Structures are given as structure tokens and as C-alpha cells.
Amino acid sequence: MLQEERLFRAVVDALTQDRLTLPTLPEVAMRVSQATQDDRVTASRLAAEIGRDPAIAVRVLRVANSSALNAGRRIDNLQQAITRMGMGLVRSLVTGVALEQLFFSRSPTLKARLRQTWAQSLEVAALSQVLASHCTVLRPELAMLAGLTHEIGSLPVIRLAENLGEDLPDAAALDRVIRNLQPRVGRLVLQAWDFPEELVEVPSRWIDFSRSHDGPPDFVDVVTVAALQSHQHREGRLAGIDRQRVPAFRKLDINPEVDVFELEGLQQEYQESYAALTA
């Protein structure tokens, strides 16, 4: 308990004194994000930015030729890939590939925790993309990005935990600290990365299962449903949530008693979206 309290206090102190070290979005993702916000950007310019990182360039080409995009003629250059995929999807994909690089640690315990978080984020991202496409008028590629970053606040917490060395709390204690602080920290991270406000609020609000609001469904609703669905058949705190009491399901016009994968076509689209993210 002492180690847990020490970590909790370290994060809270860093937050209150405005000195919490936030992860930096990798340069290629930042450049691509900025470029896609320019209405005048061309596929050629975007291809040049992505081409600076060979590993990411290969992933973009792989996805462009995947079954997820119903690829026909094989393409072998980034400009054609961007044209096929669309700039919004390219931005989300590049950000996702870049984010994966942040989920590492020298500590075996923390490395395992980060890989678990990333694996869950991929599932939520793929399902968020499909739910947005089927159940809302929201942009699916932004829903994917919302899913990828819905637990991004765990990163700074784990980085501080690394500094504890041998005083690292056990897995259960670490989870409690992350659960308590991730929402607030996640919002700070996305603000620092200059994400749209509609995505910035996701890390701090998707976990509010009683959240209700006027108007059409938003990205918080989509990620809430995706996260609960991804944990439906697992043990843990999310598996025990009473979905009947979660307004997000009604916002998406989904029966809480129904496995969302039973919706026509959704299972296959999810598998294709997930395959694209992990290509």
C-alpha cells in the first residue's frame, strides 16, 4: 500500500504543480496531423511526409493493399495509397503506428501492462470505427483515433512508476492508480497534442457509464460502447457493468442485451478494421 500511495502522490503532485511529463507525439505523426488539417494539402505532399519514416510508409502501403479496403489493383507508392485510403484514415493510421512506439518499458512488469493496454486500445479502435460507420454520422477514422487514445493517460502514470524502481507497486495497485488518474491525465495529453476537442474529452468521459446528453451520439458514446463490448466476455470491472443502465447504447440505437457483433456485417468489418490496424 505504501508504494501505491507513493505513486499516487507523485502523479497528483506533478499534476497540481504543472510539471507532469507528458509523452510527445512522434514527429512523423505530428507532421501528418498538421498537414491533413490544411485544406490545400496534396497527396503528394502527404506522401513525402510519410516517406520520411520507412517503417510507417510500409505499414500504410500494406493497409492500402489489404482486404479491409477491398483492394483491387495492387499499388506500390504512397501517393496512390493516400488517394485510395483518404487523408483522414491515413492520419489515424499513421498516428496509431506512431503511438505504438510509445508503449514500451524496460521493466518487464510495466512492459506487460503497456502491451495489454495497447492490445485493448486496438480492439476498441477497430470497433469504434465500425460503430461510427454503422450507427452514427461521425467520421469513422476519427472514431478509430478516439479508440486508440482512450487510455492514453496511462502512459505518463507508468513513466512515473518506472522511477520508483524496486518500489514499484504490484499489478493490482498500479491498476488502481491508473484507473483513478488516467482520465484527467489523458485529457492533458490530447490537449498537448492539439487534438480536436471532441476527441480530447474521450479519455476523461468514456468511463462515465451514466453519462447522458442531448443531441446525436458523439465519440464518447462510441468509445463507451466499444470498450464495454470488447470486455463483455472477459473478467474485470468492465465486464460487470449493467449495460441496460448505459445511455450510450441508446444513443447508438443498439439493444444493450444484444452482442453488437450480431449486427449484420459488423463482425466482418470489425475483423477487417482490426487487421488493418495490426497489418
C-alpha positions as a LaTeX table, in Angstrom:
\begin{tabular}{lrrr}
\hline
Residue & $x$ (\AA) & $y$ (\AA) & $z$ (\AA) \\
\hline
Met1 & 0.00 & 0.00 & 0.00 \\
Leu2 & 2.91 & 2.36 & 0.72 \\
Gln3 & 4.21 & 2.05 & $-2.86$ \\
Glu4 & 0.71 & 2.64 & $-4.25$ \\
Glu5 & 0.28 & 5.77 & $-2.15$ \\
Arg6 & 3.72 & 7.00 & $-3.17$ \\
Leu7 & 2.95 & 6.63 & $-6.88$ \\
Phe8 & $-0.48$ & 8.21 & $-6.50$ \\
Arg9 & 1.00 & 11.18 & $-4.65$ \\
Ala10 & 3.80 & 11.55 & $-7.19$ \\
Val11 & 1.32 & 11.83 & $-10.05$ \\
Val12 & $-1.03$ & 14.15 & $-8.16$ \\
Asp13 & 1.85 & 16.41 & $-7.12$ \\
Ala14 & 3.13 & 16.55 & $-10.69$ \\
Leu15 & $-0.36$ & 17.43 & $-11.90$ \\
Thr16 & $-1.02$ & 20.15 & $-9.34$ \\
Gln17 & 2.42 & 21.70 & $-9.90$ \\
Asp18 & 2.06 & 21.51 & $-13.69$ \\
Arg19 & 5.24 & 19.51 & $-14.11$ \\
Leu20 & 3.91 & 16.15 & $-15.24$ \\
Thr21 & 6.00 & 14.94 & $-18.15$ \\
Leu22 & 3.61 & 14.19 & $-21.00$ \\
Pro23 & 4.56 & 11.86 & $-23.85$ \\
Thr24 & 5.50 & 13.59 & $-27.09$ \\
Leu25 & 3.64 & 12.55 & $-30.22$ \\
Pro26 & 6.28 & 11.20 & $-32.62$ \\
Glu27 & 7.38 & 13.75 & $-35.18$ \\
Val28 & 6.02 & 11.98 & $-38.26$ \\
Ala29 & 2.55 & 11.74 & $-36.70$ \\
Met30 & 2.65 & 15.40 & $-35.73$ \\
Arg31 & 3.65 & 16.46 & $-39.25$ \\
Val32 & 0.99 & 14.31 & $-40.88$ \\
Ser33 & $-1.67$ & 15.57 & $-38.46$ \\
Gln34 & $-0.77$ & 19.18 & $-39.17$ \\
Ala35 & $-0.67$ & 18.57 & $-42.93$ \\
Thr36 & $-4.11$ & 16.95 & $-43.04$ \\
Gln37 & $-5.62$ & 19.97 & $-41.30$ \\
Asp38 & $-4.61$ & 22.09 & $-44.31$ \\
Asp39 & $-7.38$ & 22.07 & $-46.92$ \\
Arg40 & $-4.76$ & 22.67 & $-49.61$ \\
Val41 & $-2.58$ & 19.69 & $-48.78$ \\
Thr42 & $-2.00$ & 17.27 & $-51.64$ \\
Ala43 & $-1.49$ & 13.52 & $-51.64$ \\
Ser44 & 2.00 & 14.16 & $-53.00$ \\
Arg45 & 2.96 & 16.36 & $-50.03$ \\
Leu46 & 1.48 & 13.94 & $-47.53$ \\
Ala47 & 3.34 & 11.06 & $-49.18$ \\
Ala48 & 6.59 & 12.99 & $-48.80$ \\
Glu49 & 5.97 & 13.46 & $-45.08$ \\
Ile50 & 5.13 & 9.79 & $-44.51$ \\
Gly51 & 8.06 & 8.69 & $-46.63$ \\
Arg52 & 10.47 & 10.13 & $-44.06$ \\
Asp53 & 9.68 & 7.15 & $-41.84$ \\
Pro54 & 10.21 & 3.94 & $-43.85$ \\
Ala55 & 8.53 & 1.70 & $-41.26$ \\
Ile56 & 5.35 & 3.77 & $-41.26$ \\
Ala57 & 5.43 & 4.05 & $-45.05$ \\
Val58 & 5.47 & 0.26 & $-45.33$ \\
Arg59 & 2.50 & $-0.05$ & $-42.96$ \\
Val60 & 0.48 & 2.49 & $-44.96$ \\
Leu61 & 1.13 & 0.60 & $-48.20$ \\
Arg62 & 0.26 & $-2.70$ & $-46.53$ \\
Val63 & $-3.08$ & $-1.37$ & $-45.33$ \\
Ala64 & $-3.85$ & 0.25 & $-48.69$ \\
Asn65 & $-3.47$ & $-3.17$ & $-50.32$ \\
Ser66 & $-5.39$ & $-5.06$ & $-47.64$ \\
Ser67 & $-8.78$ & $-6.70$ & $-47.91$ \\
Ala68 & $-10.08$ & $-4.13$ & $-45.42$ \\
Leu69 & $-10.16$ & $-1.62$ & $-48.26$ \\
Asn70 & $-11.45$ & $-4.10$ & $-50.80$ \\
Ala71 & $-8.20$ & $-3.52$ & $-52.62$ \\
Gly72 & $-8.20$ & $-4.34$ & $-56.30$ \\
Arg73 & $-5.12$ & $-3.46$ & $-58.31$ \\
Arg74 & $-2.02$ & $-3.59$ & $-56.15$ \\
Ile75 & $-0.35$ & $-0.25$ & $-55.58$ \\
Asp76 & 3.26 & 0.36 & $-54.68$ \\
Asn77 & 3.59 & 4.08 & $-53.96$ \\
Leu78 & 2.40 & 6.25 & $-51.11$ \\
Gln79 & 0.58 & 8.82 & $-53.21$ \\
Gln80 & $-1.71$ & 6.16 & $-54.65$ \\
Ala81 & $-2.16$ & 4.67 & $-51.18$ \\
Ile82 & $-3.29$ & 8.03 & $-49.79$ \\
Thr83 & $-5.69$ & 8.52 & $-52.67$ \\
Arg84 & $-7.21$ & 5.11 & $-52.05$ \\
Met85 & $-7.44$ & 5.42 & $-48.27$ \\
Gly86 & $-8.35$ & 9.09 & $-47.87$ \\
Met87 & $-6.41$ & 11.57 & $-45.79$ \\
Gly88 & $-8.50$ & 11.08 & $-42.66$ \\
Leu89 & $-7.81$ & 7.36 & $-42.48$ \\
Val90 & $-4.15$ & 7.91 & $-43.31$ \\
Arg91 & $-3.84$ & 10.37 & $-40.43$ \\
Ser92 & $-5.43$ & 7.95 & $-37.96$ \\
Leu93 & $-3.32$ & 5.06 & $-39.18$ \\
Val94 & $-0.05$ & 6.99 & $-39.02$ \\
Thr95 & $-0.91$ & 8.24 & $-35.53$ \\
Gly96 & $-1.70$ & 4.69 & $-34.45$ \\
Val97 & 1.59 & 3.30 & $-35.76$ \\
Ala98 & 3.48 & 6.14 & $-34.10$ \\
Leu99 & 1.62 & 5.66 & $-30.80$ \\
Glu100 & 2.58 & 2.01 & $-30.68$ \\
Gln101 & 6.20 & 3.10 & $-30.38$ \\
Leu102 & 5.39 & 4.83 & $-27.08$ \\
Phe103 & 4.05 & 1.69 & $-25.41$ \\
Phe104 & 7.35 & 0.25 & $-24.21$ \\
Ser105 & 9.24 & $-0.08$ & $-20.95$ \\
Arg106 & 12.45 & $-1.67$ & $-19.73$ \\
Ser107 & 10.59 & $-3.10$ & $-16.76$ \\
Pro108 & 9.06 & $-6.50$ & $-17.62$ \\
Thr109 & 6.07 & $-5.76$ & $-15.36$ \\
Leu110 & 5.39 & $-2.36$ & $-16.88$ \\
Lys111 & 6.08 & $-3.60$ & $-20.40$ \\
Ala112 & 3.41 & $-6.27$ & $-19.98$ \\
Arg113 & 0.96 & $-3.67$ & $-18.64$ \\
Leu114 & 1.63 & $-1.35$ & $-21.59$ \\
Arg115 & 1.24 & $-4.12$ & $-24.15$ \\
Gln116 & $-2.06$ & $-5.10$ & $-22.55$ \\
Thr117 & $-3.29$ & $-1.51$ & $-22.75$ \\
Trp118 & $-2.22$ & $-1.21$ & $-26.38$ \\
Ala119 & $-3.88$ & $-4.50$ & $-27.35$ \\
Gln120 & $-7.14$ & $-3.37$ & $-25.76$ \\
Ser121 & $-6.86$ & 0.02 & $-27.45$ \\
Leu122 & $-6.54$ & $-1.66$ & $-30.85$ \\
Glu123 & $-9.72$ & $-3.65$ & $-30.24$ \\
Val124 & $-11.64$ & $-0.57$ & $-29.08$ \\
Ala125 & $-10.31$ & 1.47 & $-32.01$ \\
Ala126 & $-11.36$ & $-1.09$ & $-34.62$ \\
Leu127 & $-14.82$ & $-1.47$ & $-33.11$ \\
Ser128 & $-15.23$ & 2.30 & $-32.68$ \\
Gln129 & $-14.53$ & 2.80 & $-36.37$ \\
Val130 & $-17.19$ & 0.27 & $-37.35$ \\
Leu131 & $-19.78$ & 1.51 & $-34.85$ \\
Ala132 & $-19.33$ & 5.09 & $-36.04$ \\
Ser133 & $-19.86$ & 3.94 & $-39.61$ \\
His134 & $-22.96$ & 1.86 & $-38.85$ \\
Cys135 & $-24.65$ & 3.80 & $-36.06$ \\
Thr136 & $-23.70$ & 7.47 & $-36.39$ \\
Val137 & $-22.81$ & 10.18 & $-38.88$ \\
Leu138 & $-19.44$ & 10.68 & $-37.17$ \\
Arg139 & $-16.27$ & 10.27 & $-39.18$ \\
Pro140 & $-15.16$ & 6.63 & $-38.71$ \\
Glu141 & $-11.45$ & 7.43 & $-38.95$ \\
Leu142 & $-11.76$ & 9.88 & $-36.05$ \\
Ala143 & $-13.68$ & 7.29 & $-34.05$ \\
Met144 & $-10.75$ & 4.95 & $-34.64$ \\
Leu145 & $-8.37$ & 7.59 & $-33.32$ \\
Ala146 & $-10.61$ & 8.13 & $-30.29$ \\
Gly147 & $-10.44$ & 4.42 & $-29.53$ \\
Leu148 & $-6.67$ & 4.30 & $-29.93$ \\
Thr149 & $-6.19$ & 7.12 & $-27.42$ \\
His150 & $-8.98$ & 6.48 & $-24.92$ \\
Glu151 & $-6.49$ & 5.20 & $-22.32$ \\
Ile152 & $-3.51$ & 7.32 & $-23.33$ \\
Gly153 & $-3.41$ & 8.78 & $-19.83$ \\
Ser154 & $-1.90$ & 5.57 & $-18.54$ \\
Leu155 & 1.41 & 6.38 & $-20.24$ \\
Pro156 & 2.58 & 9.26 & $-18.01$ \\
Val157 & 1.47 & 7.34 & $-14.92$ \\
Ile158 & 3.53 & 4.32 & $-15.93$ \\
Arg159 & 6.51 & 6.52 & $-16.78$ \\
Leu160 & 6.42 & 7.87 & $-13.22$ \\
Ala161 & 6.08 & 4.32 & $-11.90$ \\
Glu162 & 9.31 & 3.42 & $-13.68$ \\
Asn163 & 11.11 & 5.93 & $-11.50$ \\
Leu164 & 10.12 & 4.00 & $-8.39$ \\
Gly165 & 12.42 & 1.15 & $-9.36$ \\
Glu166 & 12.19 & $-1.60$ & $-6.77$ \\
Asp167 & 9.41 & 0.31 & $-5.01$ \\
Leu168 & 7.06 & $-0.33$ & $-7.93$ \\
Pro169 & 3.58 & $-1.25$ & $-6.62$ \\
Asp170 & 2.11 & $-4.62$ & $-7.54$ \\
Ala171 & $-0.07$ & $-5.01$ & $-10.62$ \\
Ala172 & $-3.37$ & $-4.54$ & $-8.78$ \\
Ala173 & $-2.15$ & $-1.40$ & $-7.02$ \\
Leu174 & $-0.78$ & 0.02 & $-10.28$ \\
Asp175 & $-4.13$ & $-0.60$ & $-11.95$ \\
Arg176 & $-5.92$ & 1.30 & $-9.18$ \\
Val177 & $-3.64$ & 4.32 & $-9.58$ \\
Ile178 & $-4.06$ & 4.28 & $-13.36$ \\
Arg179 & $-7.84$ & 3.91 & $-13.07$ \\
Asn180 & $-8.07$ & 6.90 & $-10.74$ \\
Leu181 & $-5.75$ & 9.24 & $-12.62$ \\
Gln182 & $-5.85$ & 8.16 & $-16.29$ \\
Pro183 & $-8.97$ & 10.16 & $-17.22$ \\
Arg184 & $-7.55$ & 13.53 & $-16.15$ \\
Val185 & $-4.06$ & 12.80 & $-17.47$ \\
Gly186 & $-5.40$ & 11.52 & $-20.78$ \\
Arg187 & $-7.20$ & 14.78 & $-21.41$ \\
Leu188 & $-3.98$ & 16.70 & $-20.76$ \\
Val189 & $-2.06$ & 14.51 & $-23.21$ \\
Leu190 & $-4.53$ & 15.02 & $-26.06$ \\
Gln191 & $-4.68$ & 18.74 & $-25.37$ \\
Ala192 & $-0.89$ & 18.87 & $-25.59$ \\
Trp193 & $-1.07$ & 17.02 & $-28.89$ \\
Asp194 & $-3.56$ & 19.59 & $-30.21$ \\
Phe195 & $-6.30$ & 17.01 & $-30.83$ \\
Pro196 & $-9.82$ & 18.24 & $-31.67$ \\
Glu197 & $-11.86$ & 18.98 & $-28.54$ \\
Glu198 & $-14.38$ & 16.28 & $-29.47$ \\
Leu199 & $-11.57$ & 13.73 & $-29.09$ \\
Val200 & $-9.86$ & 15.44 & $-26.13$ \\
Glu201 & $-12.86$ & 14.72 & $-23.91$ \\
Val202 & $-12.94$ & 10.99 & $-24.66$ \\
Pro203 & $-10.29$ & 9.77 & $-22.14$ \\
Ser204 & $-11.98$ & 11.58 & $-19.27$ \\
Arg205 & $-15.60$ & 10.76 & $-20.11$ \\
Trp206 & $-15.90$ & 7.35 & $-21.77$ \\
Ile207 & $-15.69$ & 5.67 & $-18.36$ \\
Asp208 & $-18.75$ & 7.60 & $-17.09$ \\
Phe209 & $-21.33$ & 4.91 & $-17.84$ \\
Ser210 & $-24.22$ & 7.04 & $-16.59$ \\
Arg211 & $-23.36$ & 9.90 & $-18.94$ \\
Ser212 & $-26.36$ & 11.30 & $-20.79$ \\
His213 & $-26.61$ & 14.28 & $-23.11$ \\
Asp214 & $-28.86$ & 15.91 & $-25.65$ \\
Gly215 & $-28.35$ & 15.65 & $-29.38$ \\
Pro216 & $-26.84$ & 12.93 & $-31.57$ \\
Pro217 & $-24.24$ & 10.39 & $-30.42$ \\
Asp218 & $-20.67$ & 11.60 & $-30.06$ \\
Phe219 & $-17.24$ & 9.97 & $-29.93$ \\
Val220 & $-17.56$ & 9.40 & $-26.17$ \\
Asp221 & $-20.70$ & 7.32 & $-26.75$ \\
Val222 & $-18.99$ & 5.30 & $-29.47$ \\
Val223 & $-15.91$ & 4.52 & $-27.38$ \\
Thr224 & $-18.02$ & 3.69 & $-24.31$ \\
Val225 & $-19.99$ & 1.08 & $-26.24$ \\
Ala226 & $-16.86$ & $-0.27$ & $-27.97$ \\
Ala227 & $-14.99$ & $-0.62$ & $-24.67$ \\
Leu228 & $-17.86$ & $-2.41$ & $-22.93$ \\
Gln229 & $-18.34$ & $-4.72$ & $-25.89$ \\
Ser230 & $-14.63$ & $-5.59$ & $-26.05$ \\
His231 & $-14.74$ & $-6.62$ & $-22.36$ \\
Gln232 & $-18.10$ & $-8.39$ & $-22.48$ \\
His233 & $-16.74$ & $-11.92$ & $-22.25$ \\
Arg234 & $-13.76$ & $-11.17$ & $-20.01$ \\
Glu235 & $-13.23$ & $-10.85$ & $-16.31$ \\
Gly236 & $-12.73$ & $-7.42$ & $-14.80$ \\
Arg237 & $-14.57$ & $-4.29$ & $-13.79$ \\
Leu238 & $-15.98$ & $-3.51$ & $-17.26$ \\
Ala239 & $-17.44$ & $-6.99$ & $-17.66$ \\
Gly240 & $-19.71$ & $-6.39$ & $-14.66$ \\
Ile241 & $-21.27$ & $-3.15$ & $-15.91$ \\
Asp242 & $-25.05$ & $-3.31$ & $-16.36$ \\
Arg243 & $-25.37$ & $-2.29$ & $-20.00$ \\
Gln244 & $-29.07$ & $-1.56$ & $-19.55$ \\
Arg245 & $-28.08$ & 1.44 & $-17.45$ \\
Val246 & $-25.64$ & 2.85 & $-20.03$ \\
Pro247 & $-27.30$ & 5.62 & $-22.12$ \\
Ala248 & $-24.60$ & 5.34 & $-24.81$ \\
Phe249 & $-26.24$ & 2.17 & $-26.14$ \\
Arg250 & $-29.50$ & 4.02 & $-26.68$ \\
Lys251 & $-27.64$ & 6.87 & $-28.36$ \\
Leu252 & $-26.28$ & 4.40 & $-30.90$ \\
Asp253 & $-29.69$ & 2.71 & $-31.17$ \\
Ile254 & $-28.22$ & $-0.60$ & $-30.00$ \\
Asn255 & $-30.09$ & $-3.01$ & $-27.75$ \\
Pro256 & $-27.88$ & $-3.40$ & $-24.65$ \\
Glu257 & $-28.85$ & $-7.08$ & $-24.42$ \\
Val258 & $-27.52$ & $-7.82$ & $-27.90$ \\
Asp259 & $-23.91$ & $-8.62$ & $-28.70$ \\
Val260 & $-23.05$ & $-5.85$ & $-31.17$ \\
Phe261 & $-21.21$ & $-8.36$ & $-33.31$ \\
Glu262 & $-24.60$ & $-9.88$ & $-34.09$ \\
Leu263 & $-25.49$ & $-6.78$ & $-36.10$ \\
Glu264 & $-25.41$ & $-7.55$ & $-39.80$ \\
Gly265 & $-21.98$ & $-7.15$ & $-41.34$ \\
Leu266 & $-20.37$ & $-5.72$ & $-38.24$ \\
Gln267 & $-18.28$ & $-8.74$ & $-37.25$ \\
Gln268 & $-16.57$ & $-8.94$ & $-40.64$ \\
Glu269 & $-15.97$ & $-5.20$ & $-40.81$ \\
Tyr270 & $-14.50$ & $-5.26$ & $-37.33$ \\
Gln271 & $-12.11$ & $-8.04$ & $-38.28$ \\
Glu272 & $-11.04$ & $-6.12$ & $-41.38$ \\
Ser273 & $-10.56$ & $-2.90$ & $-39.40$ \\
Tyr274 & $-8.54$ & $-4.70$ & $-36.75$ \\
Ala275 & $-6.43$ & $-6.41$ & $-39.41$ \\
Ala276 & $-5.70$ & $-3.02$ & $-40.95$ \\
Leu277 & $-4.53$ & $-1.60$ & $-37.61$ \\
Thr278 & $-2.26$ & $-4.55$ & $-36.98$ \\
Ala279 & $-1.03$ & $-5.05$ & $-40.56$ \\
\hline
\end{tabular}
